[in-house]
Amino acid sequence: MKCSRGHELHLTHLPCARKHRCTVCHEVIPRSARRFMCRRCSYDVCFDCGMHDNCLIDRSKDSQKTLRSVFKEYAIGHHRSVAISTSYDIISPSDGHMRRHQHKRGLGVGEDCRYAVFSDATMNVDTYHLPTPSERPDKRDVQPSSDPTIALAQAVVKRCMQLIDVVAAEVAAGFDCLDHEWVPKRPLSATQPSKSGFLTRQPRHGMILSPAQRRFFVLSQGLLQWQKDDSKGSEVLGALRIGSTSSISLEEDLRIQTCDSQLILTSPEGGSLREWAEALRKEAERPPAEEQVFAIHPCLSRFKDLNSSTCLDSEPSLLAWLLEGDDAPRGYTAATIASYANKIDHLIKAATELQKSQPIVSEVTAPVKVFGDIHGQLRDLLLLFHFYGRPDDDEDEDGDDEPMSYVFNGDWVDRGRHQLEVMLLILSLKIMHPKHVWLNRGNHEDRQQNLRTTKIGSLGFDRACTDALGAEEGRRIFESFQSFFEWLPLAARIEQKVLVLHGGLGPGDWSLEDLLQVERPLVSKELHYTLEGVVYNILWSDPLMHRPENRRDPLKSFGVHDSPRDKHWQVMKNFGRDVTQRFCKTQGLELIIRSHQFTNTCKGYELMHDGYLLRVFSARNYMGTVPNDGGMLLIGYGEDSRGVVSLVVRPRSVERLTGVNRGRQNAELPGSILSYEPYCPRKHLMQLIKPEQVRCFGWTHRDSDDFRSCSECGQDDIQVECFFACRGCGDYDICIDCAGRLSRGLQALPAFSPPSRLGDSQAGFSDSESGESRESHEVKRVSFDSSESMGQPAEV
């Protein structure tokens, strides 16, 4: 690097006599912090900007230009082909309403995201899904159902989709609970509807409603539902429960009166409504079906004799119902448990053969959904399917869209209550769609980690198998799962631009070509020295977090450090932002997606390392004690307002369960100026800057560079109070008033004009703006509390 006069910059940590500011980002450099300086000129660059220049910008052609001009040209000319959406989706299971929020620094965006570029592109991929066996014969990858293993996988997926309907009914009733407290109701057996057909729903008298519309009505098991049309999977617009208290009358129209609602129906084609009235009366007279819940299976590993009375009198568990359906026998015998274990073993062997035929780095096409750690929390996975698209949703009528791919990024077992049920669903999806469902190995897909989890007192995968299937069959299935884990891929590459792996990069001195040369199976005891520890770091390593106090010692946020997780082999490393950026540049990547960690205040995702690293975690309320959200990532091509097409990543979250001791995450944080930060014109997420003063000998000293003016309205001295600055652009600052209006999509305040020489002190705005309009532009200010706490990543 060179200064504006062509002098070489040198790395130093010598203390400076006066306050220095970075020439690039204009931030104050701590007195004793490492920085790049020119020994001849007053030219200083902070360590962060210097490392960004060394990792990403090639200055061989423009070595004579100043670093500031090079950064500006790079920001304007370099358009990343992968961008993060400017907003994220979040749904609360208690009310089922989806809200869209902008990112907030410290909750979903890390403090080190200085030059990260966001995009306002939209994606129309909400209806994409895995192809069904009866459609798209040219693109589907489902095997013929004559194979009993394929038929079993299809049956397991179908029953899991019925569980999603159970979860949907719980959401409609406003019920929410933790996964380990969940006792799901047993889905009713599928029956033919009593009556179905098109009717016209009329508005109620005396109320202003939308005009009458033709809808498709279905009457089944005492529930009358109306949909948009008669296509499979059509959107359900409403439902009405028919019971003994319902009143049904037929005159010119059909009227259905319940205790709290009324429905008026007519036939759109002039047909008779008598058949509908008779069917409704029969449903009203029929006794309601008894709702049954799945029994919690006994801990079979504690019974020496499975033919004891306690085992024989047990109701079928959720695992038994997934394998056998409504034909699951009552009780547990040695023959029944052996039958369950054999079916699970068939699914494991079929999935293992598929993994043997696929490379260790999977190639995935967009659109794709990426899921993080699940840890046996089945209900959280079903909630994500319910809110953001289930695998069996119908396709669009045109049929031109590509099917959705799914990436499950490891850590499906250990600690959760429904570990075997989660594995059955993932195995079945992989068997049904081997070219659209991709699995990555996590650090918990490992024998030693499973045994260690049980040893420390939690529910390890080995104990989960023996508790559900008994000591003998449980150990056999556990060993079968270990052989499957040894053949799992280690990474997935999406559209050649996004790399998905479970842990991290470690030292980062490896390439994807090196990883493709690794031979499988990867046994647990060989992970730490395979490829000189690279495989072990892919499963275990963590990124270095940027904290404000690290500006005094920036080496804590850069480079390669020993991991505090490593207790035996000394091969596990933590990697800094420079390692991530350098790896992406050498491998032609734009983004690294990982899981493996969560934060107490996380939204299910977190953007780090200047937008080159994104973390996703899908298990909400982890272990029932951590107040974190569960998230997933939707990745697809989109076009922004400027017409630029790029690969867009949109985070989507399910809100954590709140309670007496858990604060609601959407509440305003104490001391926040705005609920979220604005974006600059170049789509950088701006940073809130607090006023600072440098006191020397009892008086306040300020440099000339300290005085800031708003780039939108021209207001001077905005540094006296809090303001927003773009650290990516370096010369774009806005006041709080303009930030509030830009965040709401409004225009900024008009430019200030200087006061008139006649002494009119009220001439601050242009003539078109009155005093009342000025008051309307004001944004409510809240005092900033510098003691606001941020969640720190925890080990998983």
C-alpha positions in Angstrom: 0.0 0.0 0.0 1.1 3.5 -0.7 0.0 7.0 0.4 -1.2 9.8 -1.8 2.5 10.8 -2.6 3.6 7.3 -3.5 5.3 6.4 -0.2 5.1 2.9 1.1 2.9 2.3 4.2 4.4 0.4 7.1 2.6 -1.6 9.8 3.3 -0.2 13.2 1.8 -0.2 16.7 3.8 2.8 18.0 1.6 5.2 20.0 0.7 8.4 18.3 0.9 11.8 20.0 -2.4 13.1 18.7 -5.7 11.7 17.6 -5.5 10.1 14.1 -8.3 9.1 11.8 -8.2 6.5 9.1 -7.9 8.0 5.7 -10.3 5.4 4.3 -13.1 5.0 6.8 -12.6 8.3 8.8 -12.8 6.5 12.1 -10.6 7.3 15.1 -7.6 5.0 15.4 -6.9 4.1 19.1 -3.6 5.6 20.3 -1.7 2.3 20.7 -3.5 0.2 18.0 -1.8 -1.4 15.1 -2.2 0.7 11.9 -0.5 1.3 8.5 1.2 4.7 8.4 3.5 6.7 6.2 6.7 7.7 7.9 6.9 10.9 5.8 3.3 12.1 5.5 0.4 12.4 7.9 -1.3 9.4 6.3 -2.7 6.6 8.5 -4.9 3.6 7.6 -6.5 1.5 10.3 -5.7 -2.2 10.4 -9.2 -3.2 9.2 -9.1 -1.2 6.0 -5.5 -2.3 5.4 -6.4 -5.9 5.6 -9.4 -5.4 3.4 -7.1 -3.9 0.7 -4.6 -6.7 1.0 -7.2 -9.5 0.7 -9.6 -8.3 -2.0 -8.2 -5.4 -4.1 -5.5 -5.9 -6.7 -3.5 -2.7 -6.9 -0.8 -3.8 -9.4 -2.3 -1.6 -12.2 -3.1 1.4 -10.1 -0.3 1.5 -7.5 0.1 5.3 -7.9 -3.5 6.0 -6.9 -4.4 6.9 -3.3 -6.0 4.2 -1.2 -9.1 6.3 -0.8 -9.7 6.6 -4.5 -9.0 2.9 -5.0 -11.6 2.0 -2.4 -14.2 4.2 -4.1 -13.6 2.7 -7.5 -13.7 -0.8 -6.1 -17.1 -0.1 -4.4 -18.6 1.4 -7.5 -17.2 -1.1 -10.1 -17.3 -4.3 -8.2 -20.8 -5.8 -8.3 -20.9 -9.0 -6.3 -22.9 -11.8 -7.9 -24.3 -12.9 -4.5 -26.1 -10.3 -2.4 -28.0 -10.4 0.9 -31.6 -9.3 0.9 -32.2 -5.9 2.5 -34.9 -7.5 4.7 -35.7 -10.8 6.4 -38.9 -12.6 7.1 -40.0 -13.7 10.6 -43.1 -15.5 11.8 -44.4 -15.9 15.3 -46.1 -19.4 15.7 -48.4 -17.9 18.4 -50.3 -15.8 15.8 -49.0 -17.1 12.4 -48.5 -13.6 10.9 -45.4 -13.1 8.8 -43.5 -9.8 9.3 -40.7 -8.4 7.2 -38.0 -6.4 8.9 -34.8 -4.7 7.9 -31.6 -6.1 9.3 -30.2 -4.7 12.6 -26.6 -4.5 13.5 -25.8 -6.6 16.5 -28.7 -9.0 16.0 -28.5 -10.2 12.4 -25.5 -8.3 11.1 -22.1 -8.3 12.7 -20.1 -5.2 13.6 -17.4 -6.1 11.0 -19.8 -5.9 8.0 -18.4 -2.7 6.6 -18.5 -3.2 2.9 -21.2 -5.8 2.8 -23.6 -5.1 -0.1 -27.3 -5.7 0.3 -29.9 -6.0 -2.5 -33.6 -5.1 -2.8 -34.2 -7.8 -5.4 -37.4 -9.9 -5.2 -37.6 -13.6 -5.7 -40.8 -15.4 -6.9 -39.7 -18.8 -5.6 -42.2 -19.2 -2.7 -44.1 -21.8 -4.7 -41.1 -23.9 -5.8 -40.9 -27.4 -4.3 -39.6 -30.8 -4.8 -41.1 -32.5 -7.9 -43.9 -35.0 -7.3 -43.8 -38.5 -8.7 -46.8 -37.9 -11.0 -45.5 -34.7 -12.6 -42.5 -33.4 -14.6 -41.2 -36.8 -15.9 -38.3 -35.2 -17.6 -37.0 -33.5 -14.4 -38.1 -35.7 -11.5 -35.6 -37.9 -9.8 -37.9 -40.1 -7.8 -37.2 -43.8 -8.1 -39.9 -46.3 -9.1 -42.2 -47.0 -6.2 -42.1 -50.8 -6.8 -39.0 -50.9 -4.5 -40.2 -51.5 -1.0 -37.6 -49.1 0.4 -38.8 -46.3 -1.9 -42.4 -47.1 -0.9 -41.4 -46.9 2.8 -39.6 -43.6 2.3 -42.7 -42.2 0.5 -44.9 -43.3 3.3 -42.7 -41.7 6.0 -42.7 -38.4 4.1 -46.4 -38.5 3.6 -47.0 -39.0 7.4 -44.6 -36.2 8.2 -46.7 -33.9 5.9 -49.7 -35.0 8.0 -47.8 -33.9 11.1 -47.3 -30.5 9.4 -51.1 -30.3 9.2 -51.2 -31.0 13.0 -48.7 -28.2 13.6 -50.8 -25.9 11.3 -53.8 -26.6 13.4 -51.9 -25.7 16.6 -50.8 -22.4 15.0 -54.4 -21.7 14.0 -55.4 -22.3 17.7 -52.7 -20.0 19.0 -50.8 -22.8 20.6 -47.0 -23.0 20.9 -44.6 -25.0 22.9 -41.0 -26.3 23.1 -40.1 -29.4 21.2 -39.3 -31.5 24.3 -42.8 -30.5 25.7 -44.6 -31.3 22.4 -47.2 -34.1 22.6 -48.7 -34.1 19.0 -52.2 -35.2 18.3 -52.5 -38.3 16.1 -53.6 -37.3 12.6 -57.0 -38.8 11.6 -57.0 -41.4 9.0 -57.5 -40.0 5.5 -61.2 -40.4 4.4 -63.1 -39.3 1.4 -64.9 -35.9 1.8 -68.7 -36.2 2.5 -69.4 -33.5 0.0 -67.5 -31.2 -2.3 -68.3 -28.7 -5.0 -68.5 -25.1 -6.0 -70.7 -22.7 -4.1 -71.1 -18.9 -3.9 -70.4 -17.3 -0.6 -72.7 -14.4 0.0 -71.9 -11.4 2.3 -73.8 -11.1 5.5 -76.7 -8.6 5.6 -75.9 -5.2 7.0 -72.2 -5.5 6.6 -69.9 -4.1 3.9 -67.9 -7.0 2.7 -66.3 -8.0 -0.6 -68.8 -9.1 -3.3 -69.9 -12.7 -3.6 -67.3 -15.0 -5.0 -67.3 -18.6 -6.3 -65.4 -20.9 -4.1 -64.7 -24.7 -3.9 -66.2 -26.1 -0.7 -65.1 -29.4 1.0 -67.0 -31.1 3.8 -65.1 -33.7 5.7 -65.1 -35.0 9.3 -67.3 -32.2 10.6 -65.2 -29.4 9.0 -66.4 -27.2 6.1 -63.5 -25.6 4.2 -63.5 -23.3 1.2 -60.7 -22.9 -1.2 -59.8 -20.8 -4.3 -60.3 -23.6 -6.7 -60.5 -27.4 -6.9 -56.8 -27.9 -7.7 -54.7 -30.1 -5.3 -53.1 -28.0 -2.6 -55.1 -24.9 -3.3 -55.0 -22.2 -0.7 -57.6 -22.6 2.1 -59.4 -19.3 2.6 -61.5 -20.3 5.6 -63.1 -23.1 7.6 -66.2 -23.6 9.8 -66.7 -26.4 12.3 -70.0 -28.2 12.0 -71.3 -29.6 15.3 -74.4 -30.3 17.4 -74.9 -26.6 18.1 -74.9 -25.6 14.4 -78.2 -24.5 12.8 -78.7 -25.3 9.1 -81.7 -23.8 7.2 -82.6 -24.0 3.5 -84.8 -21.4 1.8 -83.7 -19.5 -1.2 -80.1 -19.9 0.1 -78.3 -22.2 2.5 -77.6 -20.6 5.9 -75.2 -22.1 8.4 -75.4 -20.5 11.9 -72.9 -21.3 14.6 -72.4 -19.7 18.0 -70.0 -17.1 16.7 -70.4 -16.9 12.9 -72.9 -17.2 10.0 -72.3 -18.5 6.5 -74.7 -17.8 3.5 -74.3 -20.0 0.4 -75.9 -20.2 -3.0 -75.4 -22.5 -5.9 -73.5 -20.7 -8.8 -75.1 -22.8 -11.5 -78.7 -22.7 -10.3 -78.5 -26.3 -8.9 -80.3 -27.5 -5.8 -78.8 -27.0 -2.4 -80.8 -29.8 -0.9 -78.0 -32.3 -1.1 -75.6 -29.9 0.7 -78.2 -29.3 3.4 -78.6 -33.1 4.0 -74.9 -33.7 4.1 -74.4 -30.8 6.6 -77.2 -32.1 8.9 -75.6 -35.6 8.9 -72.2 -34.1 9.9 -73.9 -32.1 12.6 -75.6 -35.2 14.1 -72.4 -37.3 13.9 -70.5 -37.5 17.2 -67.1 -35.8 17.1 -64.1 -38.0 16.5 -62.0 -38.7 19.5 -58.6 -36.9 19.4 -55.7 -39.2 20.3 -52.2 -38.1 21.1 -49.0 -40.1 20.6 -47.8 -41.9 23.7 -44.3 -41.3 25.0 -42.6 -44.6 24.4 -41.1 -46.2 27.5 -37.3 -46.3 27.9 -36.9 -49.8 26.5 -33.2 -50.0 27.4 -34.2 -50.3 31.0 -36.3 -53.4 30.4 -34.6 -56.8 30.4 -37.8 -58.5 29.1 -39.6 -56.6 26.3 -42.6 -58.9 26.8 -43.4 -57.4 30.2 -46.8 -56.0 31.0 -45.5 -52.4 30.9 -44.3 -52.7 27.3 -47.4 -54.6 26.1 -49.9 -52.0 27.4 -48.1 -49.0 25.8 -49.7 -47.0 23.0 -47.9 -46.6 19.7 -45.3 -43.8 19.7 -44.6 -41.2 17.1 -41.7 -43.3 15.7 -43.9 -46.4 15.4 -46.6 -44.4 13.6 -44.1 -43.0 11.1 -43.0 -46.5 10.3 -46.3 -48.4 10.4 -49.0 -45.7 10.1 -52.4 -46.4 11.5 -51.5 -50.2 11.5 -48.9 -49.7 14.2 -49.6 -52.4 16.9 -50.3 -51.6 20.5 -47.4 -52.3 22.9 -43.8 -53.3 22.3 -42.5 -56.8 21.9 -39.2 -58.2 20.7 -40.7 -59.0 17.3 -42.3 -55.5 17.0 -39.0 -53.8 17.9 -37.1 -56.0 15.4 -39.5 -55.1 12.7 -39.1 -51.3 13.4 -35.3 -51.7 13.4 -35.2 -53.6 10.1 -37.2 -50.9 8.4 -34.9 -48.1 9.7 -31.9 -50.2 8.6 -33.3 -50.5 5.1 -33.6 -46.7 4.8 -30.1 -46.2 6.2 -28.5 -48.7 3.7 -30.4 -47.1 0.7 -29.3 -43.6 1.7 -25.7 -44.8 2.2 -25.6 -46.3 -1.3 -26.8 -42.9 -2.7 -24.0 -41.1 -0.8 -21.4 -43.4 -2.1 -22.3 -42.5 -5.7 -22.1 -38.7 -5.0 -19.0 -36.6 -4.5 -17.7 -35.2 -1.3 -18.6 -31.7 -2.5 -22.1 -31.5 -3.8 -23.1 -29.3 -6.7 -26.4 -27.6 -6.1 -28.6 -25.5 -8.4 -30.8 -22.6 -7.3 -33.4 -22.1 -6.0 -32.4 -23.8 -2.7 -33.3 -23.7 1.0 -30.5 -24.2 3.5 -31.2 -25.5 7.0 -28.8 -25.3 9.9 -28.6 -27.3 13.1 -31.7 -29.2 14.1 -30.5 -31.4 17.0 -33.6 -33.6 17.1 -36.1 -30.8 17.4 -38.7 -32.1 15.0 -41.4 -29.5 15.7 -39.1 -26.6 14.7 -38.3 -28.2 11.4 -42.0 -28.8 10.8 -42.7 -25.2 11.6 -40.2 -24.0 9.0 -41.8 -26.3 6.5 -45.3 -25.1 7.4 -44.5 -21.3 7.2 -42.0 -21.2 4.3 -43.0 -24.1 2.0 -43.4 -27.8 2.5 -41.7 -30.3 0.2 -45.1 -31.6 -1.2 -46.6 -28.2 -2.2 -48.0 -28.1 -5.7 -46.2 -26.5 -8.6 -47.3 -23.5 -10.6 -49.7 -24.3 -13.5 -47.2 -23.3 -16.1 -44.6 -25.8 -14.8 -41.7 -23.8 -16.2 -40.0 -23.2 -12.8 -37.1 -25.2 -11.5 -37.8 -27.4 -8.5 -36.6 -26.4 -5.1 -33.4 -28.0 -3.7 -32.8 -28.6 0.0 -29.5 -28.5 1.9 -29.4 -29.9 5.4 -26.2 -28.6 6.9 -25.5 -31.2 9.6 -26.1 -31.6 13.4 -29.4 -33.5 13.1 -28.9 -35.6 16.2 -27.9 -35.2 19.9 -29.7 -33.4 22.7 -33.2 -33.3 21.2 -36.1 -35.5 22.0 -37.1 -36.6 18.4 -33.7 -37.5 17.0 -34.7 -40.7 15.3 -37.9 -39.0 13.8 -35.7 -36.2 12.3 -33.3 -38.8 10.8 -36.2 -40.8 9.3 -37.6 -37.6 7.6 -34.2 -36.6 6.2 -33.3 -40.1 5.0 -36.7 -40.5 3.3 -36.4 -37.1 1.5 -32.9 -38.1 0.3 -34.1 -41.4 -1.0 -37.1 -39.9 -2.8 -35.1 -36.9 -4.3 -31.4 -37.9 -4.5 -30.7 -35.0 -6.9 -32.5 -32.2 -5.0 -31.9 -33.1 -1.4 -28.3 -32.7 -0.2 -26.8 -33.6 3.2 -23.6 -32.2 4.8 -21.9 -33.8 7.7 -21.7 -32.0 11.0 -19.6 -32.4 14.0 -22.4 -34.3 15.8 -22.6 -36.9 13.0 -19.7 -38.6 14.8 -19.4 -41.6 17.1 -17.2 -40.0 19.7 -19.3 -36.9 19.9 -22.5 -38.9 20.3 -20.9 -40.9 23.2 -19.5 -37.7 24.7 -22.9 -36.0 24.7 -24.3 -38.9 26.7 -21.4 -38.9 29.0 -21.9 -35.3 30.1 -25.5 -36.0 31.0 -27.4 -35.0 27.9 -29.4 -37.1 25.5 -26.8 -38.5 23.0 -27.7 -40.2 19.8 -26.6 -43.6 21.1 -28.9 -43.3 24.1 -31.7 -42.1 21.9 -31.4 -45.3 19.8 -31.3 -47.7 22.8 -34.2 -45.9 24.6 -36.4 -46.2 21.5 -35.4 -49.7 20.2 -34.0 -51.5 23.2 -30.4 -52.3 24.1 -29.7 -54.9 21.4 -31.6 -53.4 18.4 -30.6 -49.8 19.5 -26.9 -50.6 19.3 -27.3 -52.2 15.9 -29.1 -49.2 14.5 -26.6 -46.8 16.1 -23.8 -48.7 14.3 -25.7 -48.6 11.1 -26.1 -44.8 11.4 -22.4 -44.4 12.0 -21.6 -46.2 8.7 -24.0 -43.7 7.0 -22.3 -40.7 8.7 -18.9 -41.8 7.4 -20.1 -41.4 3.8 -21.7 -38.0 4.1 -20.4 -35.1 2.0 -18.5 -32.3 3.7 -19.7 -29.4 1.7 -22.1 -28.2 -1.0 -21.5 -25.6 -3.6 -24.5 -23.6 -4.9 -24.2 -22.2 -8.4 -20.4 -22.3 -8.1 -20.6 -19.1 -5.9 -21.8 -20.1 -2.5 -20.1 -22.8 -0.3 -22.1 -24.4 2.4 -20.2 -26.3 5.2 -20.9 -27.0 8.8 -18.0 -25.6 10.8 -15.5 -23.3 9.1 -12.4 -22.8 7.1 -9.7 -23.4 9.8 -6.4 -22.0 8.6 -7.9 -21.5 5.1 -4.8 -22.9 3.4 -6.7 -25.5 1.4 -8.7 -25.6 -1.8 -11.8 -27.3 -3.1 -9.7 -29.5 -5.3 -7.8 -30.7 -2.3 -11.1 -31.6 -0.6 -12.3 -33.5 -3.6 -9.3 -35.8 -3.3 -10.3 -37.0 0.2 -11.4 -40.6 0.2 -14.3 -41.9 2.2 -15.4 -43.4 4.5 -14.1 -40.9 7.1 -13.9 -42.8 10.4 -14.3 -40.8 13.6 -10.7 -41.5 14.8 -9.2 -40.3 11.5 -10.9 -37.0 11.3 -8.2 -35.0 13.1 -5.4 -35.8 10.8 -7.2 -36.3 7.4 -5.9 -33.7 4.9 -3.6 -32.4 7.7 -6.5 -31.4 9.9 -8.6 -29.7 7.2 -11.5 -32.1 7.5 -11.5 -31.7 11.3 -11.7 -27.9 10.9 -14.5 -28.0 8.4 -16.6 -29.8 11.0 -15.4 -27.9 14.1 -13.7 -24.5 13.5 -15.3 -21.1 14.3 -14.9 -17.6 13.0 -13.4 -14.8 15.0 -16.0 -12.3 16.2 -15.3 -8.6 15.8 -15.9 -6.6 19.0 -15.4 -2.9 19.6 -12.7 -3.4 22.1 -10.7 -5.3 19.5 -9.8 -2.0 17.7 -7.1 -1.5 20.2 -5.7 -4.9 19.4 -7.0 -5.8 15.9 -5.0 -9.0 15.7 -7.7 -10.6 17.8 -10.1 -10.3 14.9 -7.7 -11.3 12.1 -5.5 -14.2 11.3 -5.6 -17.8 12.6 -5.9 -18.5 16.4 -6.1 -21.6 18.5 -9.7 -22.6 19.2 -10.9 -22.8 22.9 -12.9 -25.9 21.9 -9.7 -27.9 21.1 -8.6 -29.9 24.2 -6.6 -32.7 22.8 -5.3 -32.6 19.2 -4.3 -29.0 18.9 -5.5 -28.9 15.3 -8.8 -26.9 15.6 -8.4 -23.2 14.6 -10.4 -20.1 14.7 -10.2 -17.9 11.5 -10.5 -14.2 11.0 -12.1 -12.0 8.4 -9.0 -11.9 6.3 -8.9 -15.7 6.0 -12.5 -15.8 4.8 -12.0 -13.0 2.2 -8.8 -14.5 0.9 -10.3 -18.0 0.6 -13.3 -16.6 -1.3 -11.0 -14.7 -3.7 -8.8 -17.7 -4.4 -11.7 -20.2 -4.8 -13.9 -17.9 -6.9 -16.6 -17.8 -4.2 -18.8 -14.9 -3.0 -20.2 -16.3 0.2 -19.6 -19.0 2.9 -22.6 -20.4 4.7 -22.0 -22.2 8.0 -24.0 -23.4 11.1 -22.4 -24.9 14.2 -23.1 -21.9 16.5 -25.9 -19.8 17.9 -26.2 -16.6 19.8 -28.7 -15.8 22.6 -30.2 -12.9 20.7 -29.8 -14.3 17.2 -32.6 -14.2 14.6 -31.6 -17.7 13.3 -28.9 -16.1 11.1 -26.0 -13.7 11.4 -23.9 -12.0 8.7 -20.2 -11.7 9.5 -16.8 -11.0 8.0 -17.8 -8.1 5.8 -20.6 -10.0 4.1 -18.6 -13.0 3.1 -19.7 -15.3 6.0 -23.3 -16.2 6.9 -24.4 -18.4 9.8 -27.7 -20.2 10.0 -29.2 -22.1 13.0 -32.6 -23.8 12.7 -33.3 -25.1 16.2 -35.1 -22.4 18.1 -35.0 -22.3 21.9 -32.0 -24.5 21.8 -32.1 -27.3 24.4 -35.2 -25.5 25.8 -33.2 -22.9 27.7 -31.7 -20.5 25.1 -33.9 -17.7 23.7 -32.8 -18.0 20.1 -34.9 -18.0 16.9 -34.8 -20.8 14.4 -33.9 -19.8 10.8 -33.3 -21.0 7.3 -32.0 -19.4 4.1 -33.8 -19.0 0.8 -31.4 -18.6 -2.1 -32.5 -17.8 -5.7 -32.0 -15.4 -8.5 -33.7 -12.0 -8.3 -33.8 -8.7 -10.1 -33.4 -5.5 -8.1 -34.8 -2.0 -8.8 -31.8 -1.2 -11.1 -32.4 -4.3 -13.3 -29.4 -6.1 -12.0 -29.9 -9.9 -11.7 -28.0 -11.6 -8.9 -28.1 -14.6 -6.6 -30.0 -13.3 -3.6 -30.0 -14.8 -0.1 -33.1 -14.0 2.1 -33.0 -15.1 5.7 -36.3 -16.5 7.1 -36.9 -17.1 10.8 -39.5 -18.6 13.2 -39.7 -16.6 16.4 -38.6 -18.2 19.6 -41.1 -19.1 22.3 -41.5 -16.2 24.6 -42.5 -16.5 28.3 -42.3 -14.8 31.6 -38.5 -14.9 31.6 -38.1 -14.4 27.9 -38.4 -10.9 26.3 -40.2 -10.6 23.0 -37.6 -10.1 20.3 -39.6 -7.5 18.4 -39.7 -5.1 21.3 -37.5 -2.0 21.0 -34.1 -2.6 22.6 -33.2 -0.2 25.4 -31.4 2.8 24.1 -32.0 2.2 20.4 -32.3 5.3 18.2 -34.2 3.5 15.5 -35.6 0.0 15.3 -33.2 -0.7 12.4 -30.4 1.0 10.5 -30.9 2.6 7.1 -29.0 1.7 3.9 -26.9 4.1 1.9 -27.4 4.6 -1.9 -24.9 1.8 -2.6 -26.8 -0.6 -0.3 -24.3 -0.7 2.6 -25.8 -1.0 6.0 -25.0 2.2 7.9 -23.5 2.4 11.3 -24.8 4.4 14.3 -22.1 6.8 15.6 -22.3 8.2 19.1 -20.9 11.6 19.9 -17.4 11.5 21.3 -15.2 14.2 22.8 -11.4 14.2 23.4 -10.6 16.1 26.5 -7.1 17.6 27.0 -6.1 19.7 29.9 -9.7 20.3 31.0 -10.9 21.7 27.6 -12.7 20.0 24.7 -10.5 19.6 21.6 -11.8 18.7 18.2 -10.0 18.3 14.9 -11.3 19.8 11.7 -12.3 16.3 10.5 -14.6 15.9 13.4 -17.3 18.2 12.0 -19.8 16.3 10.0 -22.8 17.5 7.8 -25.8 15.5 6.6 -25.4 14.3 3.0 -29.2 14.5 2.5 -30.4 17.7 4.1 -27.1 19.5 4.6 -27.5 20.0 8.4 -24.2 20.9 10.0 -22.6 19.6 13.2 -24.5 16.4 13.3 -21.7 14.8 15.3 -22.9 16.7 18.3 -25.7 14.1 18.6 -26.0 10.6 17.3 -25.9 10.2 13.5 -25.5 7.4 10.9 -22.3 6.9 8.8 -21.6 4.6 6.0 -18.2 2.9 6.7 -18.2 1.4 3.2 -18.5 4.7 1.3 -16.6 6.7 4.0 -18.1 10.1 2.9 -21.8 9.5 3.4 -23.3 10.7 6.7 -27.0 11.4 7.5 -28.7 12.8 10.5 -31.3 10.9 12.6 -34.2 12.7 11.0 -33.2 11.7 7.5 -32.3 8.2 8.6 -35.9 7.7 10.0 -37.4 8.8 6.7 -35.2 6.8 4.5 -35.8 3.7 6.6 -39.6 4.1 6.0 -39.0 4.6 2.3 -39.7 8.3 2.3 -37.7 11.2 0.8 -35.1 12.9 2.9 -35.5 16.3 4.3 -35.0 19.3 1.9 -31.6 20.9 1.9 -30.8 23.6 4.4 -30.4 27.2 3.2 -28.2 29.6 5.1 -29.9 32.2 7.4 -30.8 35.5 5.7 -28.7 38.6 6.4 -31.8 40.3 7.6 -31.6 38.3 10.8 -34.4 35.8 10.0 -33.5 32.9 12.1 -36.4 30.9 10.9 -35.1 30.6 7.3 -33.6 27.2 7.9 -35.9 25.4 5.4 -36.9 26.3 1.9 -40.1 28.2 1.2 -42.0 25.1 0.2 -41.6 23.7 3.7 -43.6 25.3 6.5 -43.0 25.0 10.2 -45.7 22.4 10.5 -44.2 20.2 7.8 -40.9 20.5 9.6 -42.4 19.1 12.7 -43.9 16.2 10.7 -40.4 15.3 9.5 -39.0 14.9 13.0 -38.3 11.4 14.3 -38.6 10.6 17.9 -35.2 10.4 19.6 -34.4 8.0 22.4 -31.4 8.3 24.6 -28.6 5.9 23.6 -27.3 3.5 26.2 -23.8 2.4 25.5 -24.3 -0.6 27.8 -26.5 -2.4 25.4 -25.5 -6.1 25.5 -25.1 -8.3 22.5 -25.4 -12.0 22.4 -22.1 -13.9 22.1 -21.8 -17.2 20.1 -22.1 -20.3 22.2 -20.7 -23.8 21.5 -22.9 -26.4 20.0 
